[in-house]
Amino acid sequence: MTEQNQTLTVRMLGGFSLSYQGEEIVLGRNTTAKFVQLLQLLWLRGDKGISKQQIVRCLYEDDELSNPNNSFNNLIFQMRKQMVAAGLPRKNYITKVGKTYIPDPTILIKVDVQEVHDSVQRARESSDKEEKTAAYLAAFECYRGILLPESENKAWVVTESVRLRDEFAEAVRYLGNRAKEQNDFDEMYRIFEKAARIYPDNDWQADQIEALICKEDYKEAFRLYDRTVQHYSDEMGLPPSEKMLENYRKMSQKITSPMGQIQEIQSSLQEDPLTGAYYCSYPSFIDMYHVLERNMERTGYSVFLLLCTLVDYAGKPIANREKLDLRSETLKGCIGSSLRRGDIYTRYSASQYLVLLVGSSREGCDVVSHRISAHLKEREGTKADVRYSNVSLADLSRMIPSNETDGEGDHG
């Protein structure tokens, strides 16, 4: 039998699994059983080892054990029994060296986590571009998902997860940039798509969208942009990152439509016959802000920016996420019905909306604020509240000097 067939292959990235002699090994139905976690701890630490005290602390955390030594010995006995029952050789699987415990050195073990660590280390040490790329690629391909997702909230998993996430990010960044340098935009997209799939909250979508822009697939880039902005707003209450906004500007400059007659163009621009203010995405809101800011002198209109922040009855942020989401949607409707058709608003975060009040005044902002609050209390009860702040665009422009020189031109 070959050495490879006698190797116990351990996968902990993206889920826990074992294979031996080409066959999958199942250690019972409960993948978070204490004896399984004991093995996972050992395989994560490898030859560095781990003390009995650390093992007991990691596995039992805040549980009070009347006899830790007895519990530990029983756990090892149970683990060895289960390994044999699963079809694995009768071995120790855990060995004591001095004051630490390590995996049984008589068993050939291949652990995906260690492969990632070793590959990233090789990449760091290599000065040859091809070798460095190959090493980072090996780490990237081995990385199937987050570490032990079924135990991801345990302290000992979290610590290792952070290190692995950073190593994966290092590999992704290098490989993605390398693919871009070589104009291999399909590979660039593949790299960042996998990163965004595994870590959807780490802004990898911005790089994924950049790859689509490089491929000139602007429609898919727009679709992904909309999904990502929605995810960040709904799940984390965050506005688009600066890189996402930069991508939006690039897409907006590049996307084109087929030639059409003026009647067709007018039809596509026609707004649905809705009453109330105009709701738009945050990037569109920024564009409108700049247009209004540039036209204030020419039109003579005053424009105010109003920030509406949802708070609880005590004036504090709403902690309950489900309650916040429902109330935020209600506030959106209240703002829309409280403003005029010429006003513009957008969702800035899970708890905040921005409003552009055209031709208004500070007193007008107060009137609008009272109207929005009254509508919200009618729908959500008297404890529902909103905190407001406002500033005129004229004042804001003076506070933030522009480096641009506005050119006057004819608009034909």
C-alpha positions as a Markdown table, in Angstrom:
| # | Residue | x | y | z |
|---|---|---|---|---|
| 1 | Met | 0.0 | 0.0 | 0.0 |
| 2 | Thr | 1.4 | 3.4 | -0.9 |
| 3 | Glu | 2.2 | 6.1 | 1.6 |
| 4 | Gln | -0.5 | 8.4 | 0.1 |
| 5 | Asn | -3.2 | 5.7 | 0.7 |
| 6 | Gln | -2.1 | 5.4 | 4.3 |
| 7 | Thr | -2.4 | 9.2 | 4.9 |
| 8 | Leu | -5.3 | 10.5 | 7.0 |
| 9 | Thr | -6.6 | 13.6 | 5.1 |
| 10 | Val | -8.1 | 16.2 | 7.4 |
| 11 | Arg | -10.2 | 19.1 | 6.0 |
| 12 | Met | -11.4 | 21.8 | 8.3 |
| 13 | Leu | -11.9 | 24.7 | 5.9 |
| 14 | Gly | -15.5 | 25.0 | 4.7 |
| 15 | Gly | -16.5 | 22.1 | 6.9 |
| 16 | Phe | -15.0 | 19.2 | 8.7 |
| 17 | Ser | -14.3 | 15.9 | 6.9 |
| 18 | Leu | -11.8 | 13.0 | 7.1 |
| 19 | Ser | -10.7 | 10.5 | 4.5 |
| 20 | Tyr | -8.4 | 7.5 | 4.7 |
| 21 | Gln | -7.4 | 5.1 | 1.9 |
| 22 | Gly | -9.6 | 7.0 | -0.5 |
| 23 | Glu | -12.7 | 6.5 | 1.7 |
| 24 | Glu | -14.6 | 9.1 | 3.7 |
| 25 | Ile | -14.5 | 8.6 | 7.4 |
| 26 | Val | -17.6 | 9.6 | 9.5 |
| 27 | Leu | -17.0 | 10.1 | 13.2 |
| 28 | Gly | -20.7 | 9.8 | 14.2 |
| 29 | Arg | -23.5 | 12.2 | 13.5 |
| 30 | Asn | -22.3 | 15.0 | 15.8 |
| 31 | Thr | -19.4 | 16.9 | 14.3 |
| 32 | Thr | -19.1 | 19.1 | 17.4 |
| 33 | Ala | -18.8 | 16.3 | 19.9 |
| 34 | Lys | -16.1 | 16.9 | 22.5 |
| 35 | Phe | -13.8 | 14.0 | 21.2 |
| 36 | Val | -14.1 | 15.5 | 17.7 |
| 37 | Gln | -13.1 | 18.9 | 19.0 |
| 38 | Leu | -10.2 | 17.4 | 20.8 |
| 39 | Leu | -8.9 | 16.0 | 17.5 |
| 40 | Gln | -9.5 | 19.3 | 15.7 |
| 41 | Leu | -7.6 | 21.2 | 18.4 |
| 42 | Leu | -4.6 | 18.8 | 18.1 |
| 43 | Trp | -4.6 | 19.0 | 14.3 |
| 44 | Leu | -4.8 | 22.8 | 14.4 |
| 45 | Arg | -1.8 | 23.0 | 16.7 |
| 46 | Gly | 0.2 | 20.3 | 15.0 |
| 47 | Asp | 3.8 | 19.8 | 16.2 |
| 48 | Lys | 3.6 | 22.9 | 18.4 |
| 49 | Gly | 1.4 | 21.0 | 20.8 |
| 50 | Ile | -1.1 | 22.0 | 23.4 |
| 51 | Ser | -1.2 | 21.6 | 27.2 |
| 52 | Lys | -3.9 | 19.6 | 29.0 |
| 53 | Gln | -5.0 | 22.8 | 30.8 |
| 54 | Gln | -5.5 | 24.5 | 27.4 |
| 55 | Ile | -7.4 | 21.6 | 26.0 |
| 56 | Val | -9.8 | 21.5 | 29.0 |
| 57 | Arg | -10.2 | 25.3 | 28.9 |
| 58 | Cys | -11.0 | 25.3 | 25.2 |
| 59 | Leu | -13.3 | 22.3 | 25.2 |
| 60 | Tyr | -15.3 | 23.0 | 28.4 |
| 61 | Glu | -14.9 | 26.8 | 28.5 |
| 62 | Asp | -17.1 | 28.0 | 31.4 |
| 63 | Asp | -18.4 | 24.5 | 32.4 |
| 64 | Glu | -17.5 | 23.6 | 35.9 |
| 65 | Leu | -15.7 | 20.2 | 36.0 |
| 66 | Ser | -15.5 | 18.4 | 39.4 |
| 67 | Asn | -12.7 | 16.2 | 38.1 |
| 68 | Pro | -10.9 | 17.7 | 35.0 |
| 69 | Asn | -8.3 | 14.9 | 34.9 |
| 70 | Asn | -10.9 | 12.2 | 34.8 |
| 71 | Ser | -13.0 | 14.0 | 32.2 |
| 72 | Phe | -9.9 | 14.4 | 30.0 |
| 73 | Asn | -8.9 | 10.7 | 30.3 |
| 74 | Asn | -12.4 | 9.6 | 29.5 |
| 75 | Leu | -12.5 | 11.9 | 26.5 |
| 76 | Ile | -9.2 | 10.3 | 25.1 |
| 77 | Phe | -10.6 | 6.8 | 25.7 |
| 78 | Gln | -13.9 | 7.7 | 23.9 |
| 79 | Met | -12.0 | 9.3 | 21.0 |
| 80 | Arg | -9.8 | 6.2 | 20.4 |
| 81 | Lys | -12.8 | 3.9 | 20.5 |
| 82 | Gln | -14.7 | 6.1 | 18.0 |
| 83 | Met | -11.8 | 6.2 | 15.6 |
| 84 | Val | -11.6 | 2.4 | 15.4 |
| 85 | Ala | -15.3 | 2.1 | 15.1 |
| 86 | Ala | -15.2 | 4.5 | 12.1 |
| 87 | Gly | -12.8 | 2.2 | 10.3 |
| 88 | Leu | -9.4 | 3.8 | 11.2 |
| 89 | Pro | -6.4 | 1.9 | 12.5 |
| 90 | Arg | -6.0 | 1.2 | 16.2 |
| 91 | Lys | -3.6 | 4.0 | 17.1 |
| 92 | Asn | -3.1 | 6.5 | 20.0 |
| 93 | Tyr | -4.0 | 9.6 | 17.8 |
| 94 | Ile | -2.8 | 11.8 | 20.7 |
| 95 | Thr | 0.7 | 11.6 | 22.3 |
| 96 | Lys | 2.2 | 13.4 | 25.3 |
| 97 | Val | 5.6 | 15.0 | 24.8 |
| 98 | Gly | 6.8 | 16.7 | 28.0 |
| 99 | Lys | 3.9 | 18.8 | 29.2 |
| 100 | Thr | 2.2 | 19.1 | 25.8 |
| 101 | Tyr | 0.0 | 16.9 | 23.6 |
| 102 | Ile | 0.6 | 16.5 | 19.9 |
| 103 | Pro | -0.9 | 14.3 | 17.1 |
| 104 | Asp | 0.4 | 10.7 | 17.1 |
| 105 | Pro | 3.6 | 10.9 | 15.0 |
| 106 | Thr | 3.1 | 7.3 | 13.8 |
| 107 | Ile | 0.2 | 8.4 | 11.7 |
| 108 | Leu | 0.7 | 10.3 | 8.4 |
| 109 | Ile | -1.7 | 13.2 | 8.5 |
| 110 | Lys | -2.4 | 15.9 | 5.8 |
| 111 | Val | -4.3 | 18.9 | 7.2 |
| 112 | Asp | -5.6 | 21.6 | 4.9 |
| 113 | Val | -5.1 | 24.4 | 7.4 |
| 114 | Gln | -1.4 | 23.5 | 7.6 |
| 115 | Glu | -1.2 | 23.4 | 3.8 |
| 116 | Val | -2.4 | 27.0 | 3.7 |
| 117 | His | 0.0 | 28.1 | 6.4 |
| 118 | Asp | 3.0 | 26.4 | 4.6 |
| 119 | Ser | 2.0 | 27.7 | 1.2 |
| 120 | Val | 1.7 | 31.3 | 2.3 |
| 121 | Gln | 5.0 | 31.1 | 4.2 |
| 122 | Arg | 6.7 | 29.7 | 1.0 |
| 123 | Ala | 5.2 | 32.6 | -1.0 |
| 124 | Arg | 6.5 | 35.2 | 1.5 |
| 125 | Glu | 10.0 | 33.7 | 1.4 |
| 126 | Ser | 10.3 | 33.4 | -2.4 |
| 127 | Ser | 11.8 | 36.2 | -4.5 |
| 128 | Asp | 10.8 | 34.4 | -7.8 |
| 129 | Lys | 7.5 | 35.7 | -9.2 |
| 130 | Glu | 6.5 | 32.4 | -10.6 |
| 131 | Glu | 7.3 | 30.5 | -7.4 |
| 132 | Lys | 5.5 | 33.1 | -5.3 |
| 133 | Thr | 2.4 | 32.9 | -7.6 |
| 134 | Ala | 2.4 | 29.1 | -7.5 |
| 135 | Ala | 2.6 | 29.1 | -3.7 |
| 136 | Tyr | -0.1 | 31.7 | -3.2 |
| 137 | Leu | -2.3 | 29.8 | -5.7 |
| 138 | Ala | -1.8 | 26.5 | -3.8 |
| 139 | Ala | -3.0 | 28.3 | -0.6 |
| 140 | Phe | -6.0 | 29.8 | -2.5 |
| 141 | Glu | -7.1 | 26.5 | -4.1 |
| 142 | Cys | -6.8 | 24.7 | -0.8 |
| 143 | Tyr | -9.1 | 27.3 | 1.0 |
| 144 | Arg | -12.6 | 26.0 | 0.6 |
| 145 | Gly | -14.3 | 28.2 | 3.2 |
| 146 | Ile | -14.1 | 29.5 | 6.8 |
| 147 | Leu | -12.6 | 27.4 | 9.5 |
| 148 | Leu | -15.0 | 24.8 | 11.1 |
| 149 | Pro | -18.2 | 26.7 | 10.4 |
| 150 | Glu | -20.1 | 24.5 | 12.8 |
| 151 | Ser | -17.9 | 25.7 | 15.6 |
| 152 | Glu | -17.0 | 29.2 | 14.3 |
| 153 | Asn | -18.1 | 31.0 | 17.5 |
| 154 | Lys | -15.8 | 29.1 | 19.9 |
| 155 | Ala | -12.9 | 31.1 | 21.1 |
| 156 | Trp | -10.2 | 28.6 | 20.0 |
| 157 | Val | -11.7 | 28.6 | 16.5 |
| 158 | Val | -12.1 | 32.4 | 16.2 |
| 159 | Thr | -8.4 | 32.9 | 17.0 |
| 160 | Glu | -7.2 | 30.6 | 14.3 |
| 161 | Ser | -9.9 | 31.8 | 11.9 |
| 162 | Val | -8.5 | 35.4 | 12.0 |
| 163 | Arg | -5.0 | 34.2 | 11.1 |
| 164 | Leu | -6.3 | 32.1 | 8.3 |
| 165 | Arg | -8.6 | 34.9 | 6.9 |
| 166 | Asp | -5.6 | 37.2 | 6.8 |
| 167 | Glu | -3.4 | 34.7 | 5.0 |
| 168 | Phe | -6.2 | 34.0 | 2.5 |
| 169 | Ala | -6.6 | 37.8 | 1.9 |
| 170 | Glu | -2.9 | 38.1 | 1.3 |
| 171 | Ala | -3.1 | 35.3 | -1.3 |
| 172 | Val | -6.2 | 36.8 | -2.9 |
| 173 | Arg | -4.8 | 40.3 | -3.1 |
| 174 | Tyr | -1.5 | 39.1 | -4.7 |
| 175 | Leu | -3.2 | 36.7 | -7.2 |
| 176 | Gly | -5.9 | 39.2 | -8.1 |
| 177 | Asn | -3.4 | 42.0 | -8.8 |
| 178 | Arg | -1.1 | 39.6 | -10.7 |
| 179 | Ala | -4.0 | 38.5 | -13.0 |
| 180 | Lys | -4.9 | 42.2 | -13.6 |
| 181 | Glu | -1.3 | 43.0 | -14.5 |
| 182 | Gln | -1.4 | 40.2 | -17.1 |
| 183 | Asn | -4.8 | 41.3 | -18.4 |
| 184 | Asp | -6.2 | 37.9 | -17.4 |
| 185 | Phe | -9.5 | 39.4 | -16.3 |
| 186 | Asp | -11.4 | 36.0 | -16.2 |
| 187 | Glu | -8.8 | 34.8 | -13.6 |
| 188 | Met | -9.0 | 38.1 | -11.8 |
| 189 | Tyr | -12.8 | 37.7 | -11.5 |
| 190 | Arg | -12.5 | 34.0 | -10.4 |
| 191 | Ile | -10.1 | 35.0 | -7.6 |
| 192 | Phe | -12.2 | 37.8 | -6.2 |
| 193 | Glu | -15.6 | 36.0 | -6.8 |
| 194 | Lys | -14.4 | 33.1 | -4.5 |
| 195 | Ala | -13.1 | 35.6 | -1.9 |
| 196 | Ala | -16.5 | 37.4 | -1.9 |
| 197 | Arg | -18.4 | 34.1 | -1.6 |
| 198 | Ile | -16.4 | 33.0 | 1.4 |
| 199 | Tyr | -16.2 | 36.4 | 3.1 |
| 200 | Pro | -19.2 | 38.4 | 1.9 |
| 201 | Asp | -18.7 | 41.2 | 4.5 |
| 202 | Asn | -15.1 | 42.0 | 3.6 |
| 203 | Asp | -15.7 | 44.2 | 0.6 |
| 204 | Trp | -14.2 | 41.7 | -1.9 |
| 205 | Gln | -17.2 | 42.5 | -4.1 |
| 206 | Ala | -15.6 | 45.8 | -5.0 |
| 207 | Asp | -12.7 | 44.0 | -6.5 |
| 208 | Gln | -15.1 | 41.5 | -8.2 |
| 209 | Ile | -16.9 | 44.5 | -9.8 |
| 210 | Glu | -13.6 | 46.0 | -10.9 |
| 211 | Ala | -12.8 | 42.7 | -12.7 |
| 212 | Leu | -16.2 | 42.9 | -14.5 |
| 213 | Ile | -15.4 | 46.5 | -15.5 |
| 214 | Cys | -12.1 | 45.3 | -16.9 |
| 215 | Lys | -14.0 | 42.7 | -18.8 |
| 216 | Glu | -16.4 | 45.4 | -20.0 |
| 217 | Asp | -19.3 | 43.5 | -18.6 |
| 218 | Tyr | -21.0 | 46.6 | -17.2 |
| 219 | Lys | -24.5 | 45.2 | -16.9 |
| 220 | Glu | -23.4 | 42.4 | -14.7 |
| 221 | Ala | -21.2 | 44.8 | -12.8 |
| 222 | Phe | -24.3 | 47.0 | -12.1 |
| 223 | Arg | -26.3 | 44.0 | -11.0 |
| 224 | Leu | -23.6 | 42.9 | -8.6 |
| 225 | Tyr | -23.2 | 46.5 | -7.3 |
| 226 | Asp | -27.0 | 46.7 | -6.5 |
| 227 | Arg | -27.0 | 43.3 | -4.7 |
| 228 | Thr | -23.9 | 44.3 | -2.7 |
| 229 | Val | -25.1 | 47.7 | -1.7 |
| 230 | Gln | -28.4 | 46.1 | -0.6 |
| 231 | His | -26.5 | 43.5 | 1.4 |
| 232 | Tyr | -24.3 | 46.0 | 3.2 |
| 233 | Ser | -27.3 | 48.2 | 4.0 |
| 234 | Asp | -29.6 | 45.4 | 5.2 |
| 235 | Glu | -27.2 | 43.2 | 7.0 |
| 236 | Met | -24.7 | 45.7 | 8.4 |
| 237 | Gly | -26.3 | 49.1 | 8.1 |
| 238 | Leu | -23.4 | 50.5 | 6.2 |
| 239 | Pro | -23.2 | 52.7 | 3.1 |
| 240 | Pro | -21.2 | 51.7 | 0.1 |
| 241 | Ser | -17.4 | 51.8 | 0.5 |
| 242 | Glu | -15.3 | 54.4 | -1.3 |
| 243 | Lys | -14.0 | 51.7 | -3.7 |
| 244 | Met | -17.6 | 50.7 | -4.5 |
| 245 | Leu | -18.5 | 54.3 | -5.2 |
| 246 | Glu | -15.5 | 54.7 | -7.4 |
| 247 | Asn | -16.6 | 51.6 | -9.3 |
| 248 | Tyr | -20.0 | 53.1 | -9.7 |
| 249 | Arg | -18.5 | 56.2 | -11.2 |
| 250 | Lys | -16.4 | 54.1 | -13.6 |
| 251 | Met | -19.5 | 52.1 | -14.7 |
| 252 | Ser | -21.6 | 55.2 | -15.2 |
| 253 | Gln | -19.0 | 56.7 | -17.5 |
| 254 | Lys | -18.7 | 53.5 | -19.6 |
| 255 | Ile | -22.1 | 52.1 | -20.0 |
| 256 | Thr | -23.9 | 53.1 | -23.2 |
| 257 | Ser | -27.2 | 52.4 | -25.0 |
| 258 | Pro | -27.9 | 51.8 | -28.7 |
| 259 | Met | -28.8 | 54.8 | -30.8 |
| 260 | Gly | -32.5 | 55.7 | -30.5 |
| 261 | Gln | -35.0 | 58.4 | -31.6 |
| 262 | Ile | -35.8 | 61.2 | -29.2 |
| 263 | Gln | -39.3 | 59.7 | -28.6 |
| 264 | Glu | -37.7 | 56.4 | -27.5 |
| 265 | Ile | -35.3 | 58.1 | -25.2 |
| 266 | Gln | -38.0 | 60.3 | -23.7 |
| 267 | Ser | -40.1 | 57.1 | -23.0 |
| 268 | Ser | -37.2 | 55.4 | -21.2 |
| 269 | Leu | -36.7 | 58.5 | -19.1 |
| 270 | Gln | -40.3 | 58.9 | -18.2 |
| 271 | Glu | -40.8 | 58.5 | -14.4 |
| 272 | Asp | -43.7 | 56.4 | -13.0 |
| 273 | Pro | -46.6 | 58.6 | -12.0 |
| 274 | Leu | -45.9 | 58.5 | -8.3 |
| 275 | Thr | -46.5 | 61.2 | -5.8 |
| 276 | Gly | -44.1 | 62.4 | -3.1 |
| 277 | Ala | -40.3 | 62.8 | -3.2 |
| 278 | Tyr | -37.9 | 61.0 | -5.4 |
| 279 | Tyr | -36.1 | 58.0 | -3.9 |
| 280 | Cys | -32.8 | 56.9 | -5.4 |
| 281 | Ser | -29.7 | 54.9 | -4.6 |
| 282 | Tyr | -26.9 | 56.5 | -2.6 |
| 283 | Pro | -24.5 | 57.0 | -5.6 |
| 284 | Ser | -27.3 | 58.7 | -7.6 |
| 285 | Phe | -28.0 | 60.9 | -4.6 |
| 286 | Ile | -24.4 | 62.0 | -4.5 |
| 287 | Asp | -24.6 | 62.9 | -8.3 |
| 288 | Met | -27.8 | 64.9 | -7.7 |
| 289 | Tyr | -26.1 | 66.6 | -4.7 |
| 290 | His | -23.3 | 67.8 | -6.9 |
| 291 | Val | -25.6 | 69.0 | -9.7 |
| 292 | Leu | -27.7 | 71.0 | -7.2 |
| 293 | Glu | -24.6 | 72.4 | -5.6 |
| 294 | Arg | -23.3 | 73.6 | -8.9 |
| 295 | Asn | -26.6 | 75.2 | -9.9 |
| 296 | Met | -27.4 | 77.1 | -6.7 |
| 297 | Glu | -25.9 | 80.4 | -7.9 |
| 298 | Arg | -27.5 | 80.1 | -11.3 |
| 299 | Thr | -31.0 | 79.2 | -10.1 |
| 300 | Gly | -31.0 | 81.2 | -6.9 |
| 301 | Tyr | -32.5 | 78.2 | -5.1 |
| 302 | Ser | -31.4 | 77.4 | -1.6 |
| 303 | Val | -30.9 | 73.7 | -0.9 |
| 304 | Phe | -30.7 | 72.0 | 2.5 |
| 305 | Leu | -29.3 | 68.6 | 3.4 |
| 306 | Leu | -31.4 | 66.9 | 6.1 |
| 307 | Leu | -30.2 | 63.8 | 8.0 |
| 308 | Cys | -32.9 | 61.6 | 9.6 |
| 309 | Thr | -31.7 | 59.1 | 12.2 |
| 310 | Leu | -34.0 | 56.5 | 13.8 |
| 311 | Val | -33.8 | 56.3 | 17.6 |
| 312 | Asp | -35.8 | 54.7 | 20.4 |
| 313 | Tyr | -38.0 | 56.6 | 22.9 |
| 314 | Ala | -34.9 | 57.4 | 25.0 |
| 315 | Gly | -33.1 | 58.9 | 22.0 |
| 316 | Lys | -30.7 | 56.0 | 21.7 |
| 317 | Pro | -29.9 | 53.8 | 18.7 |
| 318 | Ile | -32.4 | 50.9 | 18.2 |
| 319 | Ala | -30.6 | 47.7 | 19.3 |
| 320 | Asn | -33.1 | 45.1 | 18.0 |
| 321 | Arg | -32.1 | 44.5 | 14.3 |
| 322 | Glu | -35.5 | 43.1 | 13.2 |
| 323 | Lys | -37.3 | 46.1 | 14.8 |
| 324 | Leu | -34.8 | 48.5 | 13.2 |
| 325 | Asp | -35.3 | 47.0 | 9.7 |
| 326 | Leu | -39.1 | 47.2 | 10.0 |
| 327 | Arg | -39.1 | 50.8 | 11.3 |
| 328 | Ser | -36.6 | 51.9 | 8.7 |
| 329 | Glu | -38.9 | 50.7 | 6.0 |
| 330 | Thr | -41.7 | 52.6 | 7.6 |
| 331 | Leu | -39.6 | 55.7 | 7.9 |
| 332 | Lys | -38.8 | 55.5 | 4.2 |
| 333 | Gly | -42.5 | 55.6 | 3.4 |
| 334 | Cys | -43.1 | 58.5 | 5.8 |
| 335 | Ile | -40.3 | 60.6 | 4.3 |
| 336 | Gly | -41.6 | 59.9 | 0.8 |
| 337 | Ser | -45.1 | 61.1 | 1.6 |
| 338 | Ser | -44.0 | 64.1 | 3.7 |
| 339 | Leu | -41.9 | 65.8 | 1.0 |
| 340 | Arg | -42.6 | 67.5 | -2.3 |
| 341 | Arg | -42.0 | 65.9 | -5.7 |
| 342 | Gly | -39.0 | 68.1 | -6.2 |
| 343 | Asp | -37.2 | 66.8 | -3.1 |
| 344 | Ile | -34.8 | 63.8 | -3.2 |
| 345 | Tyr | -33.9 | 61.2 | -0.5 |
| 346 | Thr | -31.9 | 58.0 | -0.1 |
| 347 | Arg | -31.1 | 55.4 | 2.5 |
| 348 | Tyr | -27.6 | 56.1 | 4.0 |
| 349 | Ser | -27.5 | 53.2 | 6.6 |
| 350 | Ala | -29.9 | 50.9 | 8.4 |
| 351 | Ser | -31.0 | 53.7 | 10.7 |
| 352 | Gln | -30.4 | 56.8 | 8.6 |
| 353 | Tyr | -31.9 | 58.6 | 5.5 |
| 354 | Leu | -30.5 | 61.7 | 3.7 |
| 355 | Val | -32.9 | 64.2 | 2.2 |
| 356 | Leu | -32.2 | 67.1 | -0.3 |
| 357 | Leu | -34.8 | 69.8 | 0.2 |
| 358 | Val | -34.8 | 72.1 | -2.8 |
| 359 | Gly | -35.9 | 75.7 | -2.4 |
| 360 | Ser | -36.2 | 75.3 | 1.4 |
| 361 | Ser | -35.0 | 77.1 | 4.5 |
| 362 | Arg | -34.0 | 76.2 | 8.0 |
| 363 | Glu | -37.5 | 76.8 | 9.2 |
| 364 | Gly | -38.7 | 74.6 | 6.3 |
| 365 | Cys | -36.5 | 71.8 | 7.5 |
| 366 | Asp | -38.1 | 72.0 | 10.9 |
| 367 | Val | -41.6 | 71.9 | 9.3 |
| 368 | Val | -40.6 | 68.8 | 7.3 |
| 369 | Ser | -39.0 | 67.1 | 10.3 |
| 370 | His | -42.2 | 67.6 | 12.4 |
| 371 | Arg | -44.3 | 66.2 | 9.5 |
| 372 | Ile | -42.1 | 63.1 | 9.1 |
| 373 | Ser | -42.2 | 62.4 | 12.9 |
| 374 | Ala | -45.9 | 62.9 | 13.0 |
| 375 | His | -46.4 | 60.4 | 10.2 |
| 376 | Leu | -44.0 | 57.9 | 11.8 |
| 377 | Lys | -45.8 | 58.1 | 15.2 |
| 378 | Glu | -49.2 | 57.6 | 13.5 |
| 379 | Arg | -47.9 | 54.3 | 12.0 |
| 380 | Glu | -45.5 | 53.0 | 14.7 |
| 381 | Gly | -46.8 | 54.6 | 18.0 |
| 382 | Thr | -45.7 | 57.5 | 20.1 |
| 383 | Lys | -42.4 | 55.8 | 21.2 |
| 384 | Ala | -41.1 | 55.9 | 17.6 |
| 385 | Asp | -38.7 | 58.8 | 17.2 |
| 386 | Val | -36.3 | 60.4 | 14.8 |
| 387 | Arg | -33.3 | 62.6 | 15.4 |
| 388 | Tyr | -32.7 | 65.4 | 12.8 |
| 389 | Ser | -29.8 | 67.6 | 11.8 |
| 390 | Asn | -29.6 | 69.9 | 8.8 |
| 391 | Val | -27.1 | 72.1 | 6.9 |
| 392 | Ser | -27.5 | 74.3 | 3.8 |
| 393 | Leu | -25.5 | 73.3 | 0.8 |
| 394 | Ala | -24.2 | 76.9 | 0.6 |
| 395 | Asp | -22.7 | 76.6 | 4.1 |
| 396 | Leu | -21.4 | 73.1 | 3.3 |
| 397 | Ser | -19.7 | 74.3 | 0.2 |
| 398 | Arg | -17.9 | 77.1 | 2.1 |
| 399 | Met | -16.8 | 74.6 | 4.8 |
| 400 | Ile | -15.4 | 72.2 | 2.1 |
| 401 | Pro | -13.5 | 74.3 | -0.5 |
| 402 | Ser | -13.6 | 72.8 | -4.0 |
| 403 | Asn | -10.5 | 72.3 | -6.0 |
| 404 | Glu | -12.4 | 72.3 | -9.3 |
| 405 | Thr | -12.9 | 75.3 | -11.5 |
| 406 | Asp | -16.5 | 75.3 | -12.9 |
| 407 | Gly | -16.6 | 76.1 | -16.6 |
| 408 | Glu | -19.5 | 77.9 | -18.2 |
| 409 | Gly | -20.8 | 76.4 | -21.4 |
| 410 | Asp | -23.8 | 76.3 | -23.6 |
| 411 | His | -26.3 | 73.4 | -23.2 |
| 412 | Gly | -27.8 | 72.8 | -26.5 |
